[in-house]
Amino acid sequence: DEQASWFAGILLIMQPIGSVLSGVIQDILGRKRCMLMVNLPQLIGWILVYYAKSVEMLFAAAVTMGFSVGFMEAPTLSYVGEISQPHLRGTLASFTSVYISTGNLIMYLMGTFTDWRSAAAISTAVPVIAFVAILQVPESPVWLLMKGRKDEARASLAWLRGWVKQESVTREFRGMEAHCEASKLNSPVSSPTTPPLPYIPVPTNEAGGFMMQDYKPTFVEKMKDLVRPEMLRPLRLVVLFFLFAHCAACNGSKPYLIKVFKRLGLPIEPFVATVIAASSQILGSFVCMGSVRRLGKRGLSLISISACSVITLSLGIYSILHEHRNVNLSWLPLVLFSLLYFFTNFGIGVIPWTLLSEVFPSRGKGMGGGVSAATYYFWFFLVTKTFLDLENLIQLYGVFFFYSLLGFCGFLFLYAFQPETEGRKLEEIEVMFQSKKKQGSPL
């Protein structure tokens, strides 16, 4: 048990490290190169698992795989956000959760019908297929523009819009170009109500004009960039969104789900429980993907976090009745957990990740996305490691009540601070976060 705990702990510890590093590297090497690079440690990790003959080899596999999981989040979501048209961005970003949930289900099934070495051997095909697939797509046109490679950016955009002629994307390209220029310069994008913050000098050419390709902020300057209002506001939103989502969804209980089921009197095989949970997540992801354009990301978030908070509260009430009143509705906990996983992927398990692809300005998207992804894994590590301690301190029902309370606090936070970004252009979203008001609610 101790070794298994360390194996899971190493995975969670390495994920934030990978996230922060990807935030720095993706602005230097590009989104596509980072998405290609991440397949190497994934492949190495599965090979180490397959050939593992000692605990140390399994720990080494956990290091490489945990790092790769954290590394891939920010560049992938940045790429999706930068290549998508506004009316498709939410749907495409939400679609990633379908694949994640499907992957979880496939691993559960492989773990049931095959031994773990065979499952690892089969899994080595995934990074190879992903590498070949990513080779077929172009680099993000936004990143190319940020590097001053306009011809390549125009060709990339034309390819992404269906292999059309470059003349067909002229209008969209000009808007994208203006957005990148504004995001780089800082002074034109400062809030009208906030004095422009001093920043690093902007290089000019001999005629006194700005040369975008010459602008290369250092790591320290990128870190300073995080305190600018147009970076700090979306960062605060996403970081706290992740925290409240973990609590409302009771994610800390997931590693101990079978134990929780037994505490609640549910006689069920672990395989059945995990398959039902994974199936509920997939269904929630599909409904989210189909509803985001109609309800918007803000609407989905509010519905999802309120539903999850009520369900977690219901689990706490049932836990009290089961332990102190001998109430035994054996299948009710499974129904409640299935609903919890459905509503998690319906909104709060997906939406904050989609926000990573759109709320940060192009200039700071890499660092902002990397730091945000790192905090997700930090919160996940925290709620997982403290779950059993909280249970010993305040009982299982107390844990449910505590997380439910934080979930309702999260509802109030999102109602006050989450703007509607669905269907908006990236430049419109950036301006939205520069202002202190958003459609009647303070940012």
C-alpha positions in Angstrom: 0.0 0.0 0.0 2.8 2.4 0.9 4.6 1.7 -2.5 1.3 2.1 -4.4 0.7 5.4 -2.6 4.1 6.7 -3.6 3.6 5.6 -7.2 0.4 7.7 -7.4 2.1 10.5 -5.5 5.0 10.7 -7.9 2.6 11.0 -10.8 0.8 13.9 -9.2 4.0 15.6 -8.1 5.6 15.4 -11.6 2.5 16.8 -13.4 2.8 20.4 -12.1 6.5 20.4 -13.1 5.7 19.3 -16.6 2.9 22.0 -16.8 5.2 24.9 -15.7 8.0 23.8 -18.1 5.6 23.5 -21.0 4.4 27.0 -20.3 7.9 28.3 -20.9 8.9 26.0 -23.7 5.8 26.3 -25.9 6.3 30.0 -26.4 9.9 29.3 -27.6 9.4 26.1 -29.7 5.8 26.4 -30.6 2.6 24.5 -29.8 3.2 21.8 -32.5 6.7 20.9 -31.5 5.7 20.6 -27.8 2.8 18.3 -28.7 5.3 16.2 -30.7 7.9 16.2 -27.9 5.5 15.0 -25.2 5.0 11.7 -27.0 8.6 10.6 -26.2 8.3 10.5 -22.4 4.9 8.9 -22.8 6.4 6.1 -24.9 9.4 5.7 -22.6 7.0 5.5 -19.6 5.0 2.6 -21.1 8.1 0.8 -22.1 9.5 1.1 -18.6 6.2 -0.3 -17.2 6.3 -3.2 -19.5 9.9 -4.2 -18.7 9.7 -3.3 -15.0 11.4 -5.9 -12.8 11.7 -3.7 -9.7 9.8 -1.0 -7.8 12.5 1.5 -8.9 11.7 1.0 -12.5 8.0 1.6 -11.9 8.9 4.8 -10.0 11.0 5.9 -13.0 8.0 5.2 -15.2 5.8 7.3 -12.9 8.3 10.2 -13.2 8.3 10.2 -17.0 4.6 9.6 -17.4 3.6 12.2 -14.8 5.8 14.7 -16.4 4.4 14.0 -19.8 0.8 14.3 -18.7 1.5 17.7 -17.2 3.5 18.9 -20.1 0.9 18.2 -22.8 -2.0 20.2 -21.3 -1.0 23.8 -22.0 0.3 23.4 -25.6 -2.6 21.3 -26.6 -5.3 23.6 -25.3 -3.4 26.7 -26.6 -3.3 25.1 -30.0 -7.0 24.3 -30.0 -7.9 27.8 -28.9 -5.7 29.5 -31.5 -6.7 27.5 -34.5 -10.5 27.5 -33.8 -13.1 29.8 -35.1 -15.0 31.5 -32.2 -18.3 29.5 -32.8 -16.4 26.2 -32.7 -13.8 26.8 -30.0 -15.9 25.7 -27.1 -17.1 22.5 -28.9 -13.6 21.5 -30.0 -12.0 22.2 -26.6 -14.8 20.2 -24.9 -14.2 17.3 -27.2 -10.9 16.6 -25.5 -12.7 15.5 -22.4 -14.5 12.9 -24.4 -11.2 11.3 -25.4 -9.9 11.5 -21.9 -13.0 9.7 -20.4 -12.9 7.2 -23.3 -9.2 6.5 -22.6 -10.0 6.0 -18.9 -12.7 3.5 -19.8 -10.4 1.6 -22.2 -7.7 1.3 -19.5 -10.3 0.0 -17.1 -11.4 -2.6 -19.6 -7.8 -3.6 -20.5 -7.0 -3.9 -16.8 -9.8 -6.3 -16.4 -9.3 -8.5 -19.4 -5.5 -8.5 -19.7 -2.6 -8.3 -17.3 -0.8 -5.0 -16.6 2.2 -5.8 -18.8 0.0 -6.5 -21.8 -2.0 -3.3 -21.1 1.3 -1.4 -21.1 2.5 -3.0 -24.3 -0.8 -2.1 -26.1 -0.6 1.5 -24.8 2.8 2.1 -26.4 0.9 2.4 -29.7 -0.9 5.6 -28.6 2.1 8.0 -28.5 3.3 6.6 -31.8 -0.1 7.2 -33.5 -0.3 10.6 -31.9 3.1 11.6 -33.1 2.3 10.7 -36.7 -1.1 12.4 -36.5 0.4 15.7 -35.2 3.0 15.7 -38.0 0.1 16.2 -40.4 -1.2 19.5 -39.0 0.4 23.0 -39.3 1.8 25.1 -36.5 -0.6 27.5 -34.8 -0.9 30.7 -37.0 -1.1 32.8 -33.8 2.3 31.5 -32.6 3.8 32.0 -36.1 2.6 35.6 -36.1 4.0 36.2 -32.6 7.4 35.1 -34.1 7.0 37.4 -37.2 6.6 34.5 -39.6 3.6 36.0 -41.5 3.8 34.0 -44.7 3.8 30.7 -42.8 1.0 31.9 -40.5 -1.2 32.8 -43.5 -0.5 29.4 -45.1 -1.3 27.7 -41.8 -4.6 29.5 -41.5 -5.6 28.7 -45.1 -4.8 25.0 -44.4 -6.8 25.0 -41.2 -9.9 26.6 -42.9 -10.1 23.6 -45.3 -7.2 23.9 -47.7 -8.6 27.1 -49.1 -6.7 29.8 -51.0 -4.8 32.3 -48.9 -6.9 35.1 -50.3 -10.0 33.6 -48.7 -8.7 34.1 -45.2 -7.3 37.6 -45.7 -9.9 39.3 -43.5 -9.5 36.8 -40.6 -5.8 36.9 -40.9 -5.7 40.7 -40.6 -7.8 40.5 -37.5 -5.5 37.8 -36.0 -2.5 39.9 -37.0 -3.8 43.0 -35.3 -4.7 41.0 -32.1 -1.1 39.6 -31.9 0.4 43.1 -32.4 -1.8 44.5 -29.6 -1.0 41.6 -27.3 2.7 42.0 -27.8 3.0 45.7 -27.3 1.2 45.9 -23.9 0.5 49.7 -24.0 -2.3 49.6 -26.5 -4.0 46.8 -24.6 -3.9 48.4 -21.2 -7.2 49.0 -19.5 -8.6 52.4 -19.9 -9.3 52.5 -16.2 -5.9 51.3 -15.2 -2.7 53.2 -15.8 -0.3 51.3 -18.2 2.2 49.2 -16.2 5.9 49.8 -17.0 7.4 47.0 -19.0 10.4 46.1 -21.0 11.5 48.2 -23.9 10.1 47.4 -27.3 12.7 47.0 -30.1 12.3 49.2 -33.2 13.8 49.1 -36.6 15.8 51.9 -38.3 12.5 53.7 -39.2 11.4 53.6 -35.6 8.8 50.9 -36.2 8.1 47.8 -34.1 9.8 44.5 -35.1 7.7 41.7 -33.7 10.3 39.0 -34.5 12.9 40.9 -32.4 10.8 40.8 -29.3 12.0 38.0 -27.0 11.0 38.4 -23.4 13.1 36.5 -20.8 11.8 34.0 -18.3 11.9 36.7 -15.5 9.9 39.1 -17.7 7.4 36.4 -18.5 6.9 35.8 -14.7 6.5 39.6 -14.2 3.9 39.4 -17.0 1.7 37.3 -14.7 0.9 40.3 -12.4 -0.5 42.5 -15.3 -4.3 42.8 -14.8 -5.1 41.2 -18.2 -3.0 38.2 -17.0 -3.8 38.2 -13.3 -7.6 38.3 -13.7 -7.9 35.2 -15.9 -5.2 33.5 -13.9 -7.2 34.1 -10.7 -10.4 32.9 -12.4 -8.9 29.6 -13.7 -6.9 28.7 -10.6 -9.8 29.2 -8.2 -12.2 27.5 -10.7 -9.9 24.4 -10.6 -10.0 24.4 -6.7 -13.8 24.8 -6.4 -14.3 22.2 -9.2 -12.1 19.6 -7.3 -14.2 20.2 -4.2 -17.6 20.2 -5.7 -16.8 17.1 -7.7 -15.3 15.4 -4.6 -12.3 14.4 -6.7 -10.4 13.5 -3.6 -12.5 10.4 -3.1 -11.7 8.9 -6.6 -8.7 6.9 -5.5 -10.7 5.5 -2.6 -14.0 5.0 -4.4 -14.3 1.3 -3.7 -13.6 1.9 0.0 -16.2 4.6 0.0 -18.7 2.3 -1.7 -18.2 -0.3 1.0 -18.6 2.3 3.8 -21.9 3.3 2.2 -23.1 -0.3 2.0 -22.8 -0.9 -1.8 -22.0 -4.5 -2.7 -20.5 -4.1 -6.1 -17.5 -5.4 -8.0 -14.7 -2.8 -8.5 -14.9 -3.4 -12.3 -18.6 -2.6 -12.4 -18.2 0.6 -10.4 -15.3 1.9 -12.5 -17.0 1.2 -15.8 -20.2 2.9 -14.6 -18.2 5.9 -13.4 -16.3 6.2 -16.7 -19.4 5.7 -18.7 -21.1 8.6 -16.8 -18.1 10.8 -17.5 -18.2 10.1 -21.2 -22.0 10.8 -21.4 -21.4 14.1 -19.5 -18.7 15.1 -21.9 -20.9 14.5 -24.9 -23.7 16.5 -23.5 -21.3 19.3 -22.6 -20.0 19.3 -26.2 -23.5 19.5 -27.6 -24.7 22.1 -25.1 -21.9 24.6 -24.9 -23.0 26.7 -27.9 -26.6 26.9 -26.6 -26.0 27.4 -22.9 -22.5 29.0 -23.0 -19.5 28.2 -20.8 -20.8 30.4 -18.0 -24.2 28.7 -18.0 -22.7 25.2 -18.1 -20.3 26.1 -15.2 -23.1 27.4 -13.0 -25.4 24.5 -13.7 -22.7 22.0 -13.2 -21.2 23.3 -10.0 -24.6 23.8 -8.3 -25.7 20.2 -9.3 -22.4 18.7 -8.1 -22.7 20.6 -4.8 -26.2 19.4 -4.2 -25.2 15.8 -5.1 -22.2 15.9 -2.7 -24.6 17.3 0.0 -26.9 14.4 -0.7 -24.1 11.9 -0.3 -23.3 13.5 3.1 -27.0 13.2 4.2 -27.1 9.5 3.1 -23.9 8.8 4.9 -25.3 10.0 8.2 -28.5 8.1 7.7 -26.6 4.9 6.8 -24.2 5.1 9.7 -26.5 6.4 12.4 -30.1 5.4 11.3 -29.3 2.1 9.7 -30.8 3.3 6.4 -29.6 0.9 3.6 -30.5 2.0 0.1 -27.6 0.1 -1.3 -27.7 1.4 -4.9 -28.4 5.0 -4.1 -24.6 5.9 -3.6 -23.8 4.5 -7.0 -26.6 6.5 -8.6 -25.4 9.7 -6.8 -21.8 9.1 -7.8 -22.8 8.4 -11.4 -24.8 11.7 -11.4 -21.8 13.4 -9.8 -19.4 12.3 -12.5 -22.0 13.1 -15.2 -22.4 16.7 -14.0 -18.7 17.1 -13.4 -17.9 16.4 -17.1 -21.0 18.3 -18.1 -19.3 21.5 -16.9 -16.7 22.1 -14.2 -14.5 19.2 -15.3 -14.2 20.6 -18.8 -14.9 24.3 -18.9 -11.8 25.5 -16.9 -9.6 23.6 -19.4 -11.4 25.3 -22.3 -10.8 28.7 -20.6 -7.1 28.0 -20.8 -7.3 28.2 -24.5 -9.0 31.6 -24.7 -8.7 33.8 -21.6 -5.0 34.6 -21.6 -3.6 37.1 -24.1 -1.4 35.6 -26.9 1.7 37.2 -25.3 1.2 35.2 -22.0 -0.8 32.2 -23.2 2.1 29.8 -22.7 3.1 30.9 -19.2 -0.5 31.4 -18.1 -1.7 28.1 -19.4 1.3 26.3 -17.8 0.9 27.8 -14.4 -2.9 27.2 -14.4 -2.4 23.5 -15.4 0.2 23.1 -12.7 -2.3 24.4 -10.1 -4.9 21.9 -11.2 -2.5 19.1 -10.4 -1.5 20.7 -7.2 -5.1 21.0 -6.1 -5.7 17.4 -7.2 -2.7 16.2 -5.1 -3.9 18.2 -2.1 -7.5 17.0 -2.1 -6.4 13.4 -2.7 -3.7 13.3 0.0 -6.0 15.0 2.6 -9.1 12.9 1.9 -8.4 10.2 4.4 -7.1 12.6 7.0 -10.3 14.6 6.7 -12.4 11.5 7.0 -10.6 10.5 10.2 -11.1 14.0 11.6 -14.7 14.8 10.6 -16.1 11.5 9.4 -17.1 10.6 5.8 -20.3 12.6 6.0 -18.3 15.6 7.3 -16.0 15.4 4.2 -19.0 15.5 1.9 -20.5 18.4 3.8 -17.2 20.3 3.7 -16.8 19.8 -0.1 -20.4 20.7 -0.7 -20.0 24.0 1.2 -16.9 24.8 -0.9 -18.8 23.9 -4.0 -21.6 26.4 -3.1 -18.8 29.0 -2.5 -17.5 28.2 -5.9 -21.0 28.9 -7.4 -20.9 32.4 -5.9 -17.4 33.0 -7.2 -18.2 31.9 -10.7 -21.4 33.9 -10.7 -19.5 37.0 -9.8 -16.3 36.6 -11.8 -16.8 34.3 -14.8 -17.6 36.1 -18.0 -19.3 34.5 -21.0 -16.6 33.7 -23.5 -18.5 31.4 -25.8 -18.6 32.6 -29.4 -16.3 35.6 -28.8 -13.1 36.3 -30.6 -9.9 36.0 -28.7 -9.3 39.8 -29.0 -12.7 40.5 -27.5 -12.0 38.2 -24.6 -8.7 39.9 -24.0 -10.4 43.3 -23.8 -13.0 41.9 -21.5 -10.4 40.9 -18.9 -8.7 44.3 -19.2 -11.9 46.0 -18.0 -13.1 45.7 -14.4 -16.7 45.1 -15.4 -18.2 42.4 -17.5 -21.9 42.7 -18.3 -22.9 43.8 -14.9 -20.5 41.6 -12.9 -17.1 42.7 -11.6 -14.0 41.0 -12.9 
